Amino acid sequence: MSKPSFFQRSELTQVLWSFRREFITVGIFSMVANVLMLSPTLYMLQVYDRVMVSQSELTLLAMSLITLFLFGIMAFAEWMRSRLLVRTGVQLDTALGTRVFNASFESYLGQSSSGPARAFNDLIQIRQFITGNGIFAFFDAPWAPIYIAVLFFLHPMLGWLSIGFALVQMALAWFGHRRMVEPSEEAAKATSESSAYLQSKLRNAEVLESMGMVHNLHPHWADRHQKALALQSHAQSLTHRITAWSKFIRYAQQSLSLGAGALLVIDGQISPGAMIAANVLMTRALAPIDMMVGTWRAFIAARSAFDRLETLLRDYPERDAALSRVAPKGALTLRKVVASAPGRKTPILKGVSTTVAAGTVTVVLGPSGSGKSTLARTMVGIWPDVSGEVLLDGLPIESWDRTELGPYLGYLPQDIELFEGSIAENIARFGKVDSDKVIAAARSAGLHDMILRFPKGYDTPIGEAGGLLSGGQRQRIGLARAIYGDPVLVVLDEPNANLDDVGEAALVRTVQGLKEAGRTVLLVTHRPGILAVADRLLILRDGQVQADGPRDQVLAAMRATSAAAASPPGTAVAVQPA
Ligand SMILES: Nc1ncnc2c1ncn2[C@@H]1O[C@H](COP(=O)(O)OP(=O)(O)OP(=O)(O)O)[C@@H](O)[C@H]1O
């Protein structure tokens, strides 16, 4: 079967296309169920027009048994199609789960989405729609013409009446769609913004409480909440209005079709059995349209979720798995790197070029806000908006497979985030815990003895240990995690920010150990104590390299510059970038 262009347009539609067999089977079951749905009508006709006239109990028994049998098949077909749809939903989730996880994670990293949870909600919404009542309406609607044809067969007037009601129902659905799409989407957006605001504030609950900020923040949240509430009630009142009209049409149809039937019976054009049967049949024919009106909101929500997910998967395509490489040595080269961020007029890094040879220790210094952390994040390849070249062993860092590169890379961010799990799992980066490596990393970070003092040692859950861990200890666990498994490139962003002298001495030893083992270390710091282990210094100022070269040379140049600054003009010694 050749793929229609709609299904070719995106990864998501292609995955849907791969379930075509399941949907065709659902269609076949729907056909069986819908055709058999005519059996109560036929039964009614037979009972009224034949059994009542002939008074034959045997015919009634035979008719009843046949009808029961047909009902059995109908129920089976209904059950099978529901089961199949539920299973398809689970398979769809399995087929897309990992992709959505990776893509939403990347988009979150790229600061272009509110978080991975949104994408998963979208996936759930799509799954629920295609396995819920909404989709049945789509499968049942095509059978409405059969019922209408039977109505025509009973009497053309009944046929036209049902077409009239179908058109009114469809017009209402269309009108509902036109009026409701925008308000519903706006309401959903405002609601998720308000809850995202609350979530972000809750994360800093301690700060809010300690400084009595809750009171001040409340109006900010209340504004957003009120806006969401107003939009929601507007959208809801629209829905209720449309539902009320839909009910009116349904009741009118039920009664008027009976009335029209009675008129035809009085005129002697149809039998009383046909009148009752037509009444049931018309309700049945219009049920899917009625259901569509009822599930319109779910359909709109699923459609928006579909669009969002389609965009997400398009913007973050699957990475090419073919790019597996040999183990890197840890040499880094930056060429004219410009790192930007949304909402900033000027870039954070403005054309940084430097070379970090494998097996060396480079310390990055610079005033607060000069771009040191941004440089560290750019070097590990996680800054989203970078131009220029960041090369690891001569190859663009973004071309490395992250899962493959991960074990070769150690990164300690400025804000250490430890994850739910044991200390050992955190140090082992949640991979398979290799006890020897965990202990080696903990020893290097000067943590081992401290961990042993915890009641459950390395198995102490971080949540439980959270209360026991000081800022410095958390930093050391982060450091142990960064050096776990002996990575070739270690980037440490202010690893000594929370350390005391003992901790700093342990850090110096760790860095020295890494250097002796031939590892490349890049260390961002404010404190001069660590300079002793540096081979090179890189000084940033306002996103540009102010000085870069062997440590002593840079220090000497800096001293000369400050001396020159104190001397009369014209005698300044320029800092020579190496
Ligand atoms: N995600 C971001 N979006 C916008 N601007 C950012 C972002 N991250 C950092 N910045 C800005 O970039 C500049 C450099 O930040 P960065 O954290 O790299 O500096 P730093 O030298 O590490 O500072 P510090 O020593 O205080 O940690 C700052 O002005 C900061 O406000």
The ligand as an SDF file (V2000), in Angstrom:
LIG
                    3D

 31 33  0  0  0  0  0  0  0  0999 V2000
   20.9140   30.8080   30.1710 N   0  0  0  0  0  0  0  0  0  0  0  0
   21.2810   32.0730   30.0880 C   0  0  0  0  0  0  0  0  0  0  0  0
   20.5070   32.9580   29.4440 N   0  0  0  0  0  0  0  0  0  0  0  0
   20.8540   34.2370   29.3340 C   0  0  0  0  0  0  0  0  0  0  0  0
   21.9670   34.7400   29.8450 N   0  0  0  0  0  0  0  0  0  0  0  0
   22.7850   33.9300   30.5080 C   0  0  0  0  0  0  0  0  0  0  0  0
   22.4860   32.5390   30.6620 C   0  0  0  0  0  0  0  0  0  0  0  0
   23.4760   31.9690   31.3700 N   0  0  0  0  0  0  0  0  0  0  0  0
   24.3550   32.9460   31.6320 C   0  0  0  0  0  0  0  0  0  0  0  0
   23.9550   34.1080   31.1320 N   0  0  0  0  0  0  0  0  0  0  0  0
   24.6480   35.4030   31.2100 C   0  0  0  0  0  0  0  0  0  0  0  0
   25.9090   35.2240   30.6460 O   0  0  0  0  0  0  0  0  0  0  0  0
   26.8930   35.9520   31.3620 C   0  0  0  0  0  0  0  0  0  0  0  0
   28.0180   35.0390   31.7410 C   0  0  0  0  0  0  0  0  0  0  0  0
   27.5290   34.0540   32.6270 O   0  0  0  0  0  0  0  0  0  0  0  0
   28.4700   32.9300   33.2170 P   0  0  0  0  0  0  0  0  0  0  0  0
   27.6920   32.1580   34.2150 O   0  0  0  0  0  0  0  0  0  0  0  0
   29.0980   32.1980   32.1040 O   0  0  0  0  0  0  0  0  0  0  0  0
   29.5710   33.8060   33.9490 O   0  0  0  0  0  0  0  0  0  0  0  0
   30.6960   33.3710   34.9730 P   0  0  0  0  0  0  0  0  0  0  0  0
   31.9270   34.0400   34.5070 O   0  0  0  0  0  0  0  0  0  0  0  0
   30.7270   31.9120   35.1260 O   0  0  0  0  0  0  0  0  0  0  0  0
   30.1500   34.0510   36.2830 O   0  0  0  0  0  0  0  0  0  0  0  0
   30.3500   33.5790   37.8060 P   0  0  0  0  0  0  0  0  0  0  0  0
   31.7920   33.6830   38.0930 O   0  0  0  0  0  0  0  0  0  0  0  0
   29.5600   34.5960   38.5500 O   0  0  0  0  0  0  0  0  0  0  0  0
   29.7900   32.2180   37.9010 O   0  0  0  0  0  0  0  0  0  0  0  0
   26.1790   36.5610   32.5430 C   0  0  0  0  0  0  0  0  0  0  0  0
   25.9450   37.9040   32.2330 O   0  0  0  0  0  0  0  0  0  0  0  0
   24.8750   35.8180   32.6350 C   0  0  0  0  0  0  0  0  0  0  0  0
   23.8600   36.6680   33.0570 O   0  0  0  0  0  0  0  0  0  0  0  0
  1  2  1  0
  2  3  1  0
  2  7  2  0
  3  4  2  0
  4  5  1  0
  5  6  2  0
  6  7  1  0
  6 10  1  0
  7  8  1  0
  8  9  2  0
  9 10  1  0
 10 11  1  0
 11 12  1  0
 11 30  1  0
 12 13  1  0
 13 14  1  0
 13 28  1  0
 14 15  1  0
 15 16  1  0
 16 17  2  0
 16 18  1  0
 16 19  1  0
 19 20  1  0
 20 21  2  0
 20 22  1  0
 20 23  1  0
 23 24  1  0
 24 25  2  0
 24 26  1  0
 24 27  1  0
 28 29  1  0
 28 30  1  0
 30 31  1  0
M  END
$$$$
